[in-house]
Amino acid sequence: MPDTIIKNTRILMDRKLRSVDIAITDGKIKKIGKNISGDGRVIDARGALTLPGVIDAHVHFRDPGLTHKEDWYTGSCAAAAGGVTTVIDHPNTVPPTLDKKSFKLKLGSAKRKSIIDFGINGGVTPSSDLHELWNLGVIAFGEIFMADGELAVDEKDLDGLLKSIAELGAIACIHAENGELCRHFTEKLRRIRRPDVYSRARPNICEAIAIEQVLEMQETRGVQEGVPVKTHICHLSTREGVGVIRRMKYGQKEVPFTCEVAPHHLLLQHSDWERLGTFGKMNPPLRKRCMQHLWNGLNDSTIDIIASDHAPHTEGEKMADIWDAPAGVPGVETMLPLMLHAAKQNLIPLWRVIEAMTAKPASVFGLAEKGRIAEGCDADLVIVDTRNIREIEAEELHSKAGWTPFEGKEGIFPEMVLSRGEIVYDGEIACRKGRGKFLYGKGHDE
């Protein structure tokens, strides 16, 4: 018998809305059908839409080492309240996730604090022990930073590291901005203090050339050695980048890669510097005349998935000179609400929003039991009333950051969120700290 039944809901099946009940047993979807009965708990959705739980494949929860910005509890609460039931955390914490010791430190913190399921990515530098991290269960490798920061990798080292990742059969997640060009433009502009100068310091060409470099390395390695690395391009932000991706995806040669876009590049642009000031600093930066190209790429599936690149910093840290303020914005809680509202505005079909945030990231990163409303899958479910549109207000969000670049924009927030059949959010956080489950990557050595 089911222990939970969601009654009177609608789900998207074959791109059509269907009225169903959903029976849940032991954290799994047991049955989808009409007039399901049982003695367990009944959740009456009252005609609201039920979606698969969102998989956010790109978050920075800052734990360990930078927990004044975020930690696994506050980050996972923000995720749950936004309909995200699975996250993949990236490695630039303190210490960075580069070896067994740092991996275990992050994993221990996540197990104690996270209220949702999670994966962990391994860091990539010339000193990383990639084989050890793969055996420990990382989902993928990266972000691999091509531009700047403590984890930056130059072009020569990157080629060898991609070879090692290919030999493991793993995925390399690339932050594609050409470091040499970024440094060149930044040096020329450093005397200018207006926040919007940051977009000129990392122009569109930095992203396009970096993507070209990575995909050419990938193609060459595949031809020469027969083992091309699987690459995933993070946070695509330019029309030129979309062009490179489209040409490589639909050209004559098959290169196994995927890419993502973040809501802040779909919904914010260069003109938002005036409103946001240094709070709009992010990598890649705010762009001019690129939003429609990104929407087009997302709608025609040139861009595979949507991910938040949730990168919180405190208000005090962001209130600095443009060259000193840290790059990054929070976004895990507002991602689904913003995208549902975008669907309401006919910027993107609802089925594509769901696919790009659930089934496709599950497929890309090997999360077989996630991302679908289907019998046997984890009962990660989000109940939303698409008529319930409200303005985004930072004071109602759960991140430690305490601010959002989307203040005042409209979103459609979840009414209830279940993770493996357990209610984790129903207007407030409704579960215990540390209930989240670690999701092992394919290389895990039992």
Number of C-alpha atoms within 10 A of each C-alpha: 11 21 16 23 25 21 23 19 22 22 22 17 12 8 12 10 13 14 17 20 23 27 26 27 19 14 19 21 25 21 19 19 12 12 10 15 14 12 10 14 12 15 15 13 19 12 16 20 21 25 23 30 30 32 31 28 29 26 23 24 30 26 26 22 15 15 15 13 21 25 23 27 26 21 30 31 30 22 31 32 26 29 35 32 32 30 25 23 29 27 28 27 19 15 17 22 29 24 21 16 11 20 23 13 15 23 18 12 16 30 20 14 20 23 30 30 23 25 23 29 28 33 29 29 20 15 9 17 16 24 14 18 26 25 17 21 22 27 28 29 27 26 25 26 24 23 24 16 10 9 20 18 20 17 18 8 11 20 16 13 21 25 19 15 22 21 13 17 17 23 23 24 26 21 24 28 24 23 21 15 19 20 14 12 16 20 11 11 13 13 10 13 12 14 19 23 18 26 20 16 20 25 21 21 17 23 28 23 18 23 24 16 16 20 23 14 19 23 21 15 18 18 10 9 10 11 17 24 27 21 24 24 25 25 25 26 26 27 23 19 25 23 15 17 24 15 13 20 17 11 10 8 10 11 20 17 21 20 23 23 24 21 20 25 23 22 18 18 17 16 12 16 21 12 10 16 17 24 26 28 23 19 20 24 25 28 24 15 11 21 20 14 18 23 19 16 20 23 17 11 15 22 24 23 29 32 27 26 28 27 21 28 25 19 15 9 16 21 14 14 14 22 18 11 19 21 20 20 25 29 27 33 25 28 28 28 22 24 25 24 23 20 16 17 10 10 15 19 16 18 15 19 19 24 20 24 25 27 22 20 24 23 13 18 19 16 20 13 18 25 29 24 26 18 16 16 19 26 30 31 27 27 25 24 17 18 10 12 16 14 13 21 15 16 11 9 19 24 29 20 22 17 22 23 19 22 13 12 14 19 23 25 28 25 22 25 30 25 29 25 21 18 17 24 23 16 12 13 18 17 16 12 19 18 18 22 17 18 19 19 22 19 19 15 11 6
